[in-house]
Amino acid sequence: MLSSDSDEYVPLTGHKVEGGDEDFVDIPSRPTGLFPWRRLLACFAVACLSFINLALLPFSLTSKKLTDAQLAALPFPDQDVGLDRAAQTIPIPPRYAYEWPYSAARLSRKAKNTVYGRSTQVYISVEDSTVLRFAADVTSNGSGTCVLSWLPPSAAEAQTANLTMKGDVTDLEVWSVFQPGQADTSDIDLGTLSWGSRPSGAEMLGALNLDAKPNSTTVEFPCEGQSSLVVELRCQRVACHVSLNDPSLRTGFALGRRQA
């Protein structure tokens, strides 16, 4: 802090310094009386313009009203498009009626002639597959289009069914099983089926990811005109293993028919 008798001291007031040759005059400050009034006038002008625009808005909208001929030429000839109209343009997810399998049979690639018989066990690995039979006529109002889905069970259901999943279960293949040239699969006896005697006709319907949440579904495939649908679940991954044993077979795999 500099003392008053320092050479660098500069007086801030406009009085004459004793012993000096010059008078220091106060610089007049900028007048502040006009600036607030200008700001108030600008705000008032903006408010007036906004009020005028709002007042003229209804007249502007009515002047843009389309004629009946112009409305008819539009893709959606309606000026009052609301949420109900918007909802009609949004695709609704398909609804499915689900049916659980009523019979299963295990097949072994390693033991091709072994017959495990009809059971309620699902056992899938790189060397084993499981054949499931579903009733194709799920409901009377179905559209003839089906999907196969994996519906993850709850923790209690998984424990009751002794569900075990190990390794990579993200690519479980789903194949339809049928006799060549025959649409009806009712003559396929799961009680006498083995890997070597299974029908040669097969068509891949899709794949399931058993790790997916909340579920996994194949692409849609036709299922109309069949008394039952027989599918084979395979896993081509070396470290893949899925097993469960539910007496009601109401765990995990389900056939869904799209509702009309």
N, C-alpha and C positions, 0 to 999 in steps of 0.2 A: 504494500500500500504506500503510495507516494505522499510526502508531506506537503503542506501548503506552500513552502518556500522552494520547492523543487523547480528545476528549469523546465521540466516536462509538464508542469501543472497547467491545465487549460481551464479557465473559468467557464462555467456553463451558463451563467447569468449574463444579462446584457448591460451590466454597469461598467463603468470605466475603472480599469485597474490602476491603483496608485502607482506612480512612478513610470507608467507606460506611456507610449506615444499614440496608441490607437484605442478607439472605443469599440467594444464588442456589443453589437446590437442583437437583441433577440430576433430570431427568424420567426415570423408569424406562423402559427400552426394552421393546418388546413381546416377550413370551416366545415363543421360537421352538421350543420343544420339542414342542408339540402339532401344529403345522401339518404337518410331514412325515408324522406318523402318520395324520392324516386323509387326506392324499393317497394314502398307501399303502393305506389301507382302501378308499377309493373305487376305486382301480385293481383291487384284489382282487375287489371286488364286481362290477365290470364284466366281469372275466375269468370269474368264476363264471357270470354270466348268459349270456355268449357260449357257454361250454361246454355249459350246459344246453340252449340253443337248438339247437346243433349235434347234441346227443344226441337231441333230440326230432324233428329234421327227417325222418329216415326214417319215423317213425310218422305224421307229418303227411302225407307224400306218399302213403303206402299208404292212409290214410283217405280221400283224395280220388280213389281209383281209380274209374273209370267202369264201369258195367255194360255188358254186351254190347248191350243195347237203346239205351243212351245213346251208345255208340260208333257204332252203325249210323246214328244220327240226325245225326252230324256230317258236314260236307262231306268230310273226310278221316278216316275212322274208323280211325285208327292213332295210338296214343300214342307210338310210337317213330319219329317222323318224323326222318330224318337227312339227310345230304348227298345220298344217292341219291334220296330223295323230293323234296328241294328242287330237285335238278337236273332232275327231270321237269317241274316247274312253270315252269322258265325256258325261254323259246322258243329253239330252236336255229336259228342263222342258216342260211338255205337254201344248199345246195351246187349248183354249176353245173358242167356239162361244157362246155368251151369249144371252139369251132370257128372257124378263121380263114376269111376270104373267099377264094374261089378265082378270082374275076374282078371287074374294076372297069371303069368307063367314066366319062369326064368329060363333063359337060354344061355348056353356056354359055348363059346368059340373053341375053347381048349378041349372040352369034352363034347364033341359035336353030336354024338348019338345019345347022350344022357337026357332022360326025360324027367324033369323035376315035377311035372304035374301042375294042375290048377291050384293056385294058392292065393294068399293075400299079401305076399311079400314082394317088394320091389328091390331088386339088386342089380346095380349097374356099375360096371367097371370097364376097363379097356378090353377085357376078355369075356365079359358077361353083359347081356342085355335083358330087358324085360318087355314082355308083350302085354298090353292092356286092352281090354275090350270095353267099349262104351255103347250105350244105347243111343243110336243116331237120332231117333225121334224124341228130342228133348222136350219140346213143347209143340202144341198144335199150330201156334202162330209164328213159327220160326221162318227165316228167310231162305233156308237151304244153304247157308254159309256158316262155317264153324271155325273155331280156333282151339288150339290146345294151350292151356295155361298152367303155369306153376304158381300156386297160391301159397306163399310161405305160411306154415302153421305157427301158432303161438308157442311160447316156451313150454306150456303145459301139454299141448297137443303133440309137440315134437318129442317130449319125454315119454308120453304114453305110447307113441308109435315107434319108439326106439330109432328115431331119425339120426342117421350118421352121414355126414358129408366131409370128404377129405380131398385135398388136392385142388385141381383146377376143375370147377363145375360150372364154368361160364359158357360152355358151348356143348350143350346136350342135344344131340340130333334126334329129331322126331320123324319117323318113317311110317307111312301107311303100309299095311300088309294085306295082300289080296291075291287071289288066284288069277293068273293071266286070263283075260277075256271074261271075267266074272265080276260084276259090281257088288254082288251080295257076298258078305264075309261070314254068314251064319254057319257055313259048313266047315269053318276052321275050328278044329277041336283043340283048345288050349291044354286039355288034359293029356294029350298024346303028342304034343308038339316038342320038337327038339331043334337044335341049331341046324342039323342036317336035313330035317324034314319040313322046315318052315317054307311057306309058299315063296316061289321065286319072284312073284310080282312085288314091287316096292317102289314107292315114290316119296321123296323127301318133302315133308310138309313145312319144315322150318327148324329153328333151333331155340333152345331155352337157356337162359342165364339164371341159374339157381341162386346167385348172389344178388340179383337185381331186387330193388325195392320200389314200390310195394309188391310188385309181381312181375312176371315175365310171360309174354304171349307170342305165339307164332304168328305169321301172316295168315290171313284168312284163306280158307280152301273150301271147295264145294263138298257138301255132305248130304245132298238131297237124294231121296230115293233109296236109302240104305237102312236096313233093319238094325244094323250095328256097325260100329267102326272099330277096327283093330289097328293099333299103332304099336310100333316097336321103338323103345328108347335106347339109344346107343351113345357111347362116349368114346371118342377117338383120342382123347388126351391120355397120356401114359399115367399120369398121377391123378386120375379121376376115380372117385368112389362115392356112390350114393346107395344107401340102403335104408329101408324102413319096413315095418311089419305092423300094419293096422288091420284088424279083423274086418272093419267096415270099409276099408280102402277109401276113406274120406279124408285123406291127408295128402296135400301137395298137388297132385296132378288132377286136372279137371278138364272136361270138354265143354266148351261154350258155344251155343248156337245163337247167332245174331238175331235179335228180335226185329220183326218187320215194323 
